[in-house]
Amino acid sequence: MLKRRVFLSALFVTSLGAISACSGGGSGETIRVGAKDFTEQYILGNMYQMVLEDAGFDATYTSIGGSSENHQALLSGEIDVYPEYVGTALLTHLGGTFDSSMTAESVYDTVKEQYAEEFNLAILEPTSFSNSYVFAMTQDEASSTGISTISELSQQAGDLTLGTTQEFTQRDDGIPGLKEAYGGFNFEDVKALDPGLLYSGIEDGSIDVTTGFGTDGQIAAYDLVVLEDDKNFFPPYPAVPVVRQEVLDANPDIAEPLNRVSAALDSETMSALNWEVAGNGREADEVAREFLEAQGLIGN
């Protein structure tokens, strides 16, 4: 934990003061930012709203729900931009397929091209981190069961209780797809939990294995074992701003601040930010603002 505290201290060293929105070429038009309902998305959504506001736009932010809810809100014009993951875009929204021969770049290019053609949506620049789904267990549970890979998990699922989100039980890159790729995955019990309760279930022993995301701060903080995706089932999941094309055409200046957010976020940084909210109980908007100020992305 000492290393994490040192890193966070360096990350958030900044002089706090009153922040005044600068014009930055913004038109003053309202840009509506959405986000999904878990920690990382709360942070990203707040970051998008703040950098757009700092660029002179009247930006608003709201957390909407899951992937489908945000995607539909974007298509219907209820929101103008939200952070999505490239792998989710490929498998869930485009109904595409992924195999291990595909690179992160080829997945991104495919999503960008098909989003433009099918949805009239623009995909901006990706983060360097890939927030893939992961399966995690405690060190004791992994040791006692001898499980270190998803293949081994699939074979022993009948003796285990899985904690996951309701969405993961239905997604093509969730349980249905895993059953097809790995076989098995017939757990003794599956508990559909709020994302915020997954790791507490691991801690109190009410579940044996949980799904999470690669940048969750709890993985390192709780010294969990992440199971190897030995069949390369999960595609790359960098985060990208997805924008309605007509909004981007009318307001091209929104792209640069959003892309700068993506460029500033690597895996270690995102994990630390997530832990500040999920582990230390801080507000997502406070954590987002401190980081953006420290990076010089707002308030200049």
C-alpha positions as CSV (number, residue, x, y, z in Angstrom):
1,M,0.0,0.0,0.0
2,L,3.0,2.4,0.6
3,K,3.8,2.4,-3.1
4,R,0.2,3.2,-4.0
5,R,0.1,6.1,-1.5
6,V,3.4,7.5,-2.8
7,F,2.0,7.3,-6.4
8,L,-1.2,9.0,-5.4
9,S,0.6,11.7,-3.6
10,A,2.6,12.5,-6.7
11,L,-0.5,12.2,-8.9
12,F,-2.5,14.7,-6.9
13,V,0.1,17.3,-6.0
14,T,-1.4,20.5,-7.2
15,S,-2.4,23.9,-5.7
16,L,-6.2,24.1,-5.5
17,G,-7.8,27.4,-6.2
18,A,-10.8,28.9,-7.9
19,I,-11.3,27.6,-11.4
20,S,-12.6,29.8,-14.0
21,A,-13.8,28.4,-17.3
22,C,-11.8,29.6,-20.2
23,S,-13.2,30.1,-23.7
24,G,-10.8,27.7,-25.5
25,G,-12.7,28.2,-28.7
26,G,-15.9,26.7,-27.4
27,S,-19.2,27.9,-28.9
28,G,-21.1,27.9,-25.6
29,E,-23.4,25.2,-26.9
30,T,-24.6,22.6,-24.4
31,I,-22.9,19.3,-24.7
32,R,-24.6,16.5,-22.7
33,V,-22.2,13.8,-21.3
34,G,-23.4,10.4,-20.2
35,A,-21.6,7.6,-18.5
36,K,-22.3,4.1,-17.2
37,D,-23.0,3.3,-13.6
38,F,-19.7,2.1,-12.1
39,T,-16.6,3.9,-10.6
40,E,-14.4,4.3,-13.6
41,Q,-17.2,5.6,-15.7
42,Y,-18.2,8.1,-13.0
43,I,-14.7,9.4,-13.2
44,L,-14.4,9.5,-17.0
45,G,-17.9,11.1,-17.3
46,N,-16.9,13.9,-14.9
47,M,-13.6,14.4,-16.7
48,Y,-15.4,14.8,-20.0
49,Q,-17.8,17.3,-18.6
50,M,-15.0,19.3,-16.9
51,V,-12.7,19.6,-19.9
52,L,-15.6,20.6,-22.1
53,E,-16.8,23.2,-19.7
54,D,-13.2,24.5,-19.4
55,A,-13.1,24.7,-23.2
56,G,-16.1,27.0,-23.1
57,F,-19.0,24.7,-23.6
58,D,-22.1,24.5,-21.3
59,A,-21.4,20.8,-20.6
60,T,-23.7,18.7,-18.4
61,Y,-23.1,15.2,-17.0
62,T,-25.4,12.4,-15.9
63,S,-24.9,8.7,-15.1
64,I,-27.4,6.8,-17.2
65,G,-27.1,3.0,-16.6
66,G,-25.3,0.2,-18.5
67,S,-23.9,-0.1,-22.0
68,S,-27.1,-0.5,-23.8
69,E,-28.8,2.5,-22.1
70,N,-25.9,4.8,-22.9
71,H,-25.7,3.6,-26.5
72,Q,-29.4,4.1,-27.0
73,A,-29.4,7.5,-25.4
74,L,-26.7,8.5,-27.8
75,L,-28.6,7.2,-30.8
76,S,-31.8,8.9,-29.7
77,G,-30.1,12.2,-29.1
78,E,-30.6,12.3,-25.3
79,I,-26.9,12.6,-24.8
80,D,-24.1,13.8,-27.1
81,V,-21.0,11.9,-25.8
82,Y,-20.1,9.1,-23.4
83,P,-17.0,6.9,-22.7
84,E,-17.3,3.4,-24.2
85,Y,-14.9,0.5,-24.4
86,V,-13.8,-0.6,-27.9
87,G,-14.4,-4.3,-27.1
88,T,-17.9,-3.6,-25.9
89,A,-18.6,-1.6,-29.0
90,L,-17.4,-4.4,-31.3
91,L,-19.2,-7.3,-29.6
92,T,-22.3,-5.7,-28.0
93,H,-23.3,-2.8,-30.1
94,L,-22.0,-4.0,-33.5
95,G,-22.6,-7.7,-33.0
96,G,-19.1,-8.4,-34.3
97,T,-16.7,-11.2,-33.4
98,F,-13.2,-11.2,-32.0
99,D,-10.4,-13.7,-32.4
100,S,-6.9,-13.8,-31.1
101,S,-5.5,-12.8,-34.5
102,M,-7.0,-9.3,-34.2
103,T,-4.8,-6.6,-32.7
104,A,-6.0,-3.7,-30.6
105,E,-5.4,-1.4,-33.6
106,S,-7.5,-3.5,-35.9
107,V,-10.3,-3.7,-33.5
108,Y,-10.3,0.0,-33.0
109,D,-10.2,0.7,-36.8
110,T,-13.1,-1.7,-37.3
111,V,-15.2,-0.1,-34.6
112,K,-14.4,3.4,-35.8
113,E,-15.4,2.6,-39.4
114,Q,-18.5,0.7,-38.6
115,Y,-19.8,3.1,-36.0
116,A,-19.6,5.9,-38.7
117,E,-21.4,3.7,-41.3
118,E,-24.1,2.1,-39.1
119,F,-24.7,4.7,-36.4
120,N,-23.3,8.0,-37.6
121,L,-21.2,8.1,-34.5
122,A,-17.6,9.3,-34.2
123,I,-15.0,7.4,-32.2
124,L,-12.3,9.6,-30.9
125,E,-8.8,8.6,-29.5
126,P,-8.4,5.6,-27.2
127,T,-6.7,5.4,-23.8
128,S,-3.6,3.4,-23.5
129,F,-5.2,1.2,-20.8
130,S,-7.4,-1.7,-21.8
131,N,-10.1,-2.2,-19.1
132,S,-10.8,-5.8,-19.9
133,Y,-13.2,-7.9,-18.0
134,V,-11.3,-10.2,-15.5
135,F,-12.2,-13.0,-13.1
136,A,-10.6,-12.5,-9.7
137,M,-10.3,-14.7,-6.6
138,T,-8.6,-14.4,-3.3
139,Q,-5.1,-15.9,-2.9
140,D,-6.5,-18.5,-0.5
141,E,-9.3,-19.5,-2.8
142,A,-7.1,-19.7,-5.9
143,S,-4.6,-21.8,-4.0
144,S,-7.1,-24.2,-2.4
145,T,-8.9,-24.9,-5.8
146,G,-5.7,-24.8,-7.9
147,I,-7.4,-22.4,-10.3
148,S,-5.2,-19.9,-12.2
149,T,-6.8,-19.8,-15.7
150,I,-10.4,-19.3,-17.0
151,S,-10.3,-22.8,-18.5
152,E,-9.7,-24.2,-15.0
153,L,-12.5,-22.0,-13.6
154,S,-14.9,-23.2,-16.3
155,Q,-14.2,-26.9,-15.3
156,Q,-14.7,-26.3,-11.6
157,A,-17.6,-23.8,-11.8
158,G,-20.1,-26.4,-10.4
159,D,-18.4,-26.1,-7.0
160,L,-18.3,-22.3,-6.9
161,T,-20.4,-19.2,-6.4
162,L,-19.9,-16.4,-9.0
163,G,-20.6,-12.8,-8.2
164,T,-21.2,-10.6,-11.3
165,T,-23.4,-8.0,-12.7
166,Q,-26.8,-8.7,-14.3
167,E,-25.4,-7.3,-17.5
168,F,-22.5,-9.8,-17.6
169,T,-24.9,-12.7,-17.4
170,Q,-26.5,-11.6,-20.7
171,R,-23.7,-10.0,-22.8
172,D,-22.1,-11.8,-25.7
173,D,-18.7,-11.0,-24.1
174,G,-20.1,-12.3,-20.8
175,I,-21.4,-15.7,-19.6
176,P,-23.1,-16.7,-22.9
177,G,-19.9,-16.2,-24.9
178,L,-17.7,-17.8,-22.3
179,K,-19.8,-20.9,-22.3
180,E,-19.4,-21.2,-26.0
181,A,-15.6,-20.5,-26.0
182,Y,-14.6,-22.4,-22.8
183,G,-17.5,-24.8,-22.2
184,G,-18.6,-25.4,-18.6
185,F,-19.4,-22.2,-16.7
186,N,-22.3,-23.9,-14.9
187,F,-21.8,-22.4,-11.5
188,E,-23.4,-23.8,-8.4
189,D,-24.8,-20.3,-7.9
190,V,-24.6,-17.0,-9.7
191,K,-25.3,-13.8,-7.7
192,A,-26.2,-10.8,-9.8
193,L,-24.9,-7.9,-7.8
194,D,-24.5,-4.1,-8.0
195,P,-21.0,-3.4,-9.3
196,G,-20.1,-1.8,-6.0
197,L,-20.8,-5.0,-4.1
198,L,-18.7,-7.4,-6.1
199,Y,-15.5,-7.0,-4.1
200,S,-17.2,-6.9,-0.7
201,G,-18.6,-10.3,-1.6
202,I,-15.1,-11.6,-2.2
203,E,-14.0,-10.1,1.1
204,D,-16.8,-11.5,3.2
205,G,-16.7,-15.0,1.5
206,S,-20.3,-14.9,0.2
207,I,-18.9,-15.5,-3.3
208,D,-15.9,-17.5,-4.5
209,V,-15.0,-15.6,-7.7
210,T,-16.0,-12.3,-9.1
211,T,-15.9,-10.5,-12.3
212,G,-14.2,-7.1,-12.4
213,F,-12.3,-4.8,-14.7
214,G,-8.5,-4.8,-15.3
215,T,-8.2,-1.2,-13.9
216,D,-10.1,-1.8,-10.6
217,G,-8.1,-0.5,-7.7
218,Q,-9.4,-3.3,-5.5
219,I,-7.4,-6.0,-7.4
220,A,-4.0,-4.7,-6.1
221,A,-5.4,-3.4,-2.8
222,Y,-6.9,-6.8,-1.8
223,D,-4.1,-8.8,-3.4
224,L,-6.4,-10.7,-5.6
225,V,-5.5,-13.3,-8.2
226,V,-6.6,-12.4,-11.8
227,L,-7.2,-15.6,-13.8
228,E,-5.4,-15.9,-17.1
229,D,-7.7,-15.6,-20.2
230,D,-5.9,-18.6,-21.7
231,K,-8.1,-18.8,-24.8
232,N,-7.9,-15.0,-25.4
233,F,-11.6,-14.7,-25.2
234,F,-11.8,-11.0,-24.2
235,P,-11.0,-8.4,-26.8
236,P,-9.1,-5.2,-26.0
237,Y,-11.1,-2.7,-24.1
238,P,-9.5,0.8,-24.3
239,A,-11.9,3.6,-23.4
240,V,-12.9,6.0,-26.2
241,P,-15.1,9.1,-26.3
242,V,-18.1,8.3,-28.6
243,V,-19.7,11.4,-30.0
244,R,-22.8,12.0,-32.2
245,Q,-21.3,13.0,-35.6
246,E,-23.7,15.9,-36.1
247,V,-22.6,17.3,-32.7
248,L,-18.9,16.9,-33.6
249,D,-19.5,18.5,-37.0
250,A,-21.2,21.5,-35.4
251,N,-18.6,21.7,-32.6
252,P,-15.3,20.4,-33.8
253,D,-13.5,21.9,-30.8
254,I,-14.9,19.3,-28.5
255,A,-12.5,16.6,-29.9
256,E,-9.2,18.0,-28.6
257,P,-10.0,18.2,-24.9
258,L,-11.6,14.8,-24.9
259,N,-8.6,13.3,-26.7
260,R,-6.3,14.9,-24.2
261,V,-8.1,13.1,-21.4
262,S,-7.5,9.8,-23.2
263,A,-3.9,10.5,-23.7
264,A,-3.4,11.2,-20.0
265,L,-4.7,7.9,-18.7
266,D,-2.6,4.8,-18.5
267,S,-3.5,1.6,-16.6
268,E,-1.6,2.5,-13.4
269,T,-3.1,6.0,-13.3
270,M,-6.7,4.8,-13.9
271,S,-6.4,2.1,-11.3
272,A,-5.2,4.6,-8.7
273,L,-8.0,7.0,-9.6
274,N,-10.5,4.2,-9.3
275,W,-9.2,3.3,-5.8
276,E,-9.5,6.8,-4.6
277,V,-13.2,6.6,-5.2
278,A,-14.0,2.9,-4.6
279,G,-11.4,2.3,-1.8
280,N,-11.0,5.7,-0.1
281,G,-14.6,6.8,-0.5
282,R,-13.9,10.1,-2.2
283,E,-16.3,11.7,-4.7
284,A,-15.7,10.9,-8.4
285,D,-16.0,14.6,-9.4
286,E,-13.4,15.6,-6.7
287,V,-11.0,13.0,-7.9
288,A,-11.5,13.9,-11.5
289,R,-11.0,17.6,-11.0
290,E,-7.8,17.1,-9.0
291,F,-6.3,14.9,-11.6
292,L,-7.2,17.2,-14.5
293,E,-5.8,20.2,-12.6
294,A,-2.6,18.3,-11.8
295,Q,-2.2,17.4,-15.5
296,G,-2.9,21.0,-16.7
297,L,-6.0,19.9,-18.6
298,I,-8.2,22.4,-16.9
299,G,-7.8,25.7,-15.1
300,N,-5.1,27.2,-17.3
